[in-house]
Each structure stands twice: as structure tokens, then as C-alpha cells.
Amino acid sequence: MIRKMTLAVTLLCTVAMPVGAMAQLKVVATTTSMAMLAREVGGERVRVTALAPPDRDAHYLAAKPGMIRDLRRADLVVAVGADLEVGWLPAAIRNAANPAIQPGKPGYFEATGHVPLRDAGQAADRSQGDVHPAGNPHVQLDPIRMGRIAGVLADRLGQIDGGGQAAFRENAEAFAAHLARRVEEWQRMTRNAPGALLYHKDMDYLLERLGVPILGYVEPLPGVPPTARHIRSLVDRLQDRGNGVILHRSFDSVDAVRRLGDTLGWPATALPVDPPLGADRAAYVALLERYVDALQPQ
């Protein structure tokens, strides 16, 4: 009798437990952009953790105990890929000793492996700066590529959680369609934009998508701090060009940006390349709108 009562109580508790809580997948994303994507596609069936805050350069993190703990419990890792996290993610996954999230397993997903990349095929030559032979990994600011990645991520989530497959696909399609509509509007708004001087190659995809000219880079080589000689060469080349803007991240060399802006008479704007922690689609769109506002003809 006691065993029957215990079984009945257990079944009652199981039935009373919310279905969403039972089905939630633990997703660990390397950046807040990837976390936003997982959150939008996964909906209520996922619980998402981001490893890199938006004010840190995702190239240069350390595999900390908290990261390893999150990875040890994860059902799925969503990484940017193209060697962006190569300095820390492989070590963190190895130390987590979670067989489900090893590269090649369904629990490991690289976003850049599913869209064409700029600058692919470069030699891994450190004399040329922080190059990525697989291509430029900074796809997060291109809403069209992000929409395509969402569709592939929906399939991967459905592979792990078959019960959510239809919902994942519906979420991904809604996400991609919304962004496609906004891109058309943003392209009209920036049609006559004079162009932008970028600090690093992490805003390239968005400017390409909007049709805005990239006028150069404050870094002489990717990941290499600007020199006085390089700053002078930029001034010589751009000072007679007319209007333009300088876009950089908050953790870039602000002194170099300020000197360039003062000399050229161009506005310099610091913008994050990833949305805030806990971001959803609205926060991602708001970030892109900040870029559109900065790029529009004054």
C-alpha cells in the first residue's frame, strides 16, 4: 500500500510540473549575439547562458571555472566559430568533460559554418595580424546571415529536442522574416551614406549589407594597435574626401580615434558589436538601429 501511494504521489507531481520546465534545454552561448539567437529560436524550451559579456573582446577570454561549470551542464553550445573563440573555448570544453558538447556532436554548433564568410582562405600568417583563415567571424551584425543561421539552429535544436521541432522552425522563420523587412528599410535610410572608417573588421558585414562604403580601418592589421604612421596615412588619404564617420568599440584605442576624428572633422561613435545580456530580438534590432542612425547622411 505504501509503495502504491508513493508511486501515485510521484506521478501526480510529474503531471503537475510545467511542461516547459521539463523540456527546457540548457544552452550555453559564447557571446550575447549567439545567446540572443538561441533565445529567439528556442523560446520557452531553452534556458540560455552567455559566456562573454558584450563589453569584452570575445577573441581574448580566459577559461574560468564558472564557464567550465556551465559547459559541464550544457545540452548545446552555440559558438560563433571561424576560430573567434579558439584561444579559450576548446580548453573550456575539454575541461568540462561533457561528451554531449564536443565538436562533431549534435551538442556543438558553430554559427559561421553555415553562411558564406568574407576574407575566407587567407593564410594563417601572424605577420598579417589576427587573421582567420576560415573567414571573418563577425557575422552577428548582418541580420540576413543571422536569419539564415537561425534556420539551421532550429534544425539542430529539433535534433536534440524533437518535441520542439515545429516551434523552433516557426520561431526561426519569424525571426528571419522580421529582420529581412527591417533591412529593406535600413537600406533606404543609408542609401546616400558617405561611408565609415572602422576600427576593426567586426562591422564589415553590416556595412556590406547596407551598401555603405568602408573607407578603411584604424588598425593597420587586424588586432594590431594603430601606429602614428598609420594614422598619418589615413589622414593623408581621407582629409580631402569630405564627410564620413568613424565607428569603434568602447574598448578600442580611444586616443587614436579621437585624433583621427579631430583631424578629419568626422564624428566618432562608440558602438557595441553585441547586444546586452539577456537580449531578445527587440534589443538586437535596437542595436542595429544605432548603427543605421550613426551611418545616415548628416
N, C-alpha and C positions, 0 to 999 in steps of 0.2 A: 504493500500500500504506500509506504513512504517513497519507494522508488518511483511509483506511478505519479505521485504528487509532485516530486522533484522534476520529473520529465515534463509534466503539464505546465509547471511554473516556467521552466526553461523555454518551452515552445511559446508560451504567452509573451515572455519578454522579447523573444526573437521577432514575433509578429508585430509587437508594439514599437520595435525600433524603426526609426525612419528609414525608408528605402534608400534615400540619397546618402545617408551616413554609412550604410552598409556598402554601397557601391563606390564610394569615393576612392580614387586613385591618388597616391602620393606622388606628385610631380615635382622634380627639382629642376629649375631653370638656371642657366648660368648668368643671365642678365635680366633686367626688368623688362626689356623688349620681348625676350623669349617667354618670360613669365606671363606677360600680358597676352601673348598669343595662345599659350596653353590655357589660360583662364577663359579667354573668349571661346575657344573651340570646345574645351572640356565642360564648361558651365558648372552646374552643381555636382557633377560627377567627379570632380577633381579638387584636390587641395594643393595649392601651388606655393612653393618656396623659391625665392630668388637668392642666388649666392653673391652676386656682385651688385652693390648699390649703384645708383645712376651717377653718382659723383666720383666714381673711381674708374680708372682706365682698366678695362677688362683684360688687356694684354698682360697686366702686371699685378696679379694677386698671389697670395700665398695659400697653400692648402692647410687651412686651420682646422682645429678639432671640431668646431661647430659644423663646418662644411661636410666633414667626413661622417659625422653623426647623421646629418640629413641624407646624405647619399646612401648610407647603410640601410635606411628605412625606405628608400625610394622604389617605386614601381617603374618610373620612367624618368630619364634625364633628357632635357631638351637643351642642347648646346647650339651655339652659333656655328662652330666648325671652321673649316679652312684654316686651321692652326691658330685661331684667335686665342683659344684658351690652352694652347699646347704647353705653356710654361707652368701650369698648375693643375689643370683638370685631370690629366692622366694619372698623376700621383695621388690625387684625392680619391679617384675611383679605385685605384689599386689598393689604397689603404682602407677603403670602406669594405672591401671583401664582400661585395654584393654581386653574386653571379648574374642577377637579372639585368643589370645595367652595364655590363661590359660591352665595349664596341663590337658590333656584329650581332648582338642580341636585340630582340624587339624592344627592350627597355632602354636602348640608347638611340637617340635621334639627333642628327646634325642638320640644321636648317639649310645651310649653304649647299648641302649636297643635292638639293632638289630644284635649284634655279641656276641660270647662267650667271657667271661672275665676271666682273671687269678685271683686267690685268692678269688673267689666268695664263699660266705657262712660263712665268718669269723664273729665272734660275735662282736657287737659294743661295744668294751671294750676299754675305753680311756687309760687304763694302758698299752695297746699294741700299743700306738701311734695313728697316724692319719689313722685309718683303714676305709675301705669302705666295708661294708657288702655285697653290690651288686657285688663287684669285683673291680679290679684295673681299674680306669677310663682312664688311659693314653694310649688310643688306637691310638692316632694320628700319632705315629711313625711307625705303622705297615701298610705298603702300601696295603697289601691284605685285611685287615679289612676295611681300608678306602675305598677301591674299592667296597666292599660289602655294606658299609653304603651309598655310592654314589647311588647305585641302589635303595635302599629304599627311600632315599631323593628325587630321581627323581619321584617316585610314589607320595610322599607327595606334592611336588611342582605341579605335574599334578592334584592332587585333588583340589588344590586352584586355579590353572590357567589351565583349561582344554585345552585351545588353544595351550599351550606349551608342552603338554604331550609327544608327539613324540620326540621333540627336547631334552627334559630333559632326556629321556631314552637313546637317541643316545649319548648325552654328557657323561652320566654316564658310558655307556658301553665302550666308547673310553678311558675314564679316567682309568677304572679298567684294561682294556687290556694293556694299556701302562705301568702301574705300574707292572703288572704281568710279562711282558717281562723284565723289569729292575731288578726285584727281582731275576730272574734266573741268570742274570749277576753278581749281587752283592753277591749272594751265592757262586759263583765260586771264586770271588775275596777274600772272607773272609774264605774260606774253612779251612785254617790252622791257623786261628787267635788264639792267645794264651789265649784270654779271657779278660774280663774287670771287674774292680771294679767300681761299680756305686755309686753315692751319694744317690740318691733317686730311688724309683721304677717306674720312669717315662720313662725309656729307655728299660724296660724289653721286651716289645712286639717286638721291632726291633731285639734285640739280639736273641730272641727265633726264629724269622722268618729266620734270617741269620744262625742259628745254632752255634752262638758264645757263649762260656760258660760265665755265670755270676758268678764272683768269690766272690761276697759279696757286702755289702753296707756300705758306710761311716757312714750313720745314724744307730745308734743301733736299733731304731724303726722308722717306717715311720713318718716323721715330727718332730722327736726329734733330736736336735743338737748332734753331736758326742762328746763323753767324752774322756778324756785321757785314761781311762781304755779300752774303746772300740777300740781306735786307736792302743793301745798296742797289743790287742788280734788279730787285723787284721795283724799287722806286724809279730807277732809270727807265725801265720798260713800261711802267704804268702811269707815270706822272702826267703824261700828255693825253691819256686815254679819255679823260672825262670822269663821269660818275662811276661808282662801284661801291661795293660793301665788303667788309671783312667779317667772316664768320669764324668763331673759335669756341673752344670748350673752356669752362671755368678753370680747369687745372692746367691749361696751356700757359706758355710763357707770355704773361700779360704785358710785360715791358716791351717786348718785340712788337706785339700787336699795337700797343699804344703809339710807339714811334712811327710805325707804318701809317696808322690812321691819321696822326697829326701831320705827317709829311704829305700824304696824298690828299688830305681833306675828306677822307671817306669815313662814314660811320662804322664802328666796330661793335659787334654784338656777340655776347657770350650766350651760347645755347647748349643745352644738354643734348646728347645723341641718343639717350634712352629716356623713357617716361619714368615717372616717380614709382616708388614702391607701392604695390597694390593696384597698379594702373589697370583700367579696363579700356575698351575701345574708345570711349569718350576722351579719356586722358591722352591716349595715343594721338587721336585726331587733333586735340588741342595743341600738342607738341608740334605737329606738322604745320598747324596754322601759324604758330610763332615763326617758323621758317618762311612761310609764304609772306607774312607781314614784313619781315626783315628784307626780303628779296624784291618786293614790289618797287617799281619806279617811284622816286620821291617827288 
